[in-house]
Amino acid sequence: DIQMTQSPSSLSASVGDRVTISCRASQGIRNHLAWFQQKPGKPPKSLIYAAFSLQSGVPSRFSGSGSGTDFTLTISSLQPEDFATYYCQQYDSYPLTFGGGTKVEIE
Amino acid sequence: QVQLQESGPELVKPSETLSLTCTVSGGSLSSYSWTWIRQPAGKGLEYIGRIFATGSTDYSPSLKSRVTMSVDTSKSQFSLKMSSVTAADTAVYYCVRELRDDSGWFRIDYWGQGTLVTVSS
């Protein structure tokens, strides 16, 4: 199985901050990487697929980059509704695997 | 608008079989992969397996011996059975749709709301 490692596991930030979350795959996954946002009691919501393609309806302050084994999710200006847990997920091979999550909290 | 809705018993006894059904509305089952993912409380996401409208399946190696999936295209439903459950199987179970993108790879695009299944006597 491909292991997905996210860092940090949690971070504190203020509204307006630029936030960066990293995700590393244990082997190359080309650009087959998705990012999800999850709020308590809700299912994950798709933000980005193919490493950098924005899902329809997702604000442009979210962006993704990377290829191969190293990927990044960036929120350019954190908004109150962005406080949540973020997961990366590889879909290059099965079984699908997810990172452990990054919880973004209010500073 | 595609919607997925999980249904099934919320409480299952240890050693028994967990059974869930996902009903899909707003779209056909064809051309997509239909997947189950679970999430124990406060923890991360785990892939269980997937099924196509043809009935072809793929299961997580770690759960393969206990998992069976089936599909009923006439009812727009697909199902999960997991045998010999223990407390470690207590989780929110999500049904998910995977869409084949332009590169030919399947990616998740829709999630159900999830259903909490508790394994306890």
Boltz contact constraints between the chains, C-beta under 6 A:
constraints:
  - contact:
      token1: [A, 32]
      token2: [B, 105]
      max_distance: 6.0
  - contact:
      token1: [A, 34]
      token2: [B, 107]
      max_distance: 6.0
  - contact:
      token1: [A, 43]
      token2: [B, 94]
      max_distance: 6.0
  - contact:
      token1: [A, 43]
      token2: [B, 111]
      max_distance: 6.0
  - contact:
      token1: [A, 43]
      token2: [B, 113]
      max_distance: 6.0
  - contact:
      token1: [A, 43]
      token2: [B, 114]
      max_distance: 6.0
  - contact:
      token1: [A, 49]
      token2: [B, 107]
      max_distance: 6.0
  - contact:
      token1: [A, 91]
      token2: [B, 105]
      max_distance: 6.0
  - contact:
      token1: [A, 91]
      token2: [B, 107]
      max_distance: 6.0
  - contact:
      token1: [A, 94]
      token2: [B, 58]
      max_distance: 6.0
  - contact:
      token1: [A, 95]
      token2: [B, 47]
      max_distance: 6.0
  - contact:
      token1: [A, 95]
      token2: [B, 60]
      max_distance: 6.0
  - contact:
      token1: [A, 96]
      token2: [B, 47]
      max_distance: 6.0
  - contact:
      token1: [A, 98]
      token2: [B, 44]
      max_distance: 6.0
  - contact:
      token1: [A, 98]
      token2: [B, 45]
      max_distance: 6.0
  - contact:
      token1: [A, 100]
      token2: [B, 44]
      max_distance: 6.0
  - contact:
      token1: [A, 101]
      token2: [B, 44]
      max_distance: 6.0
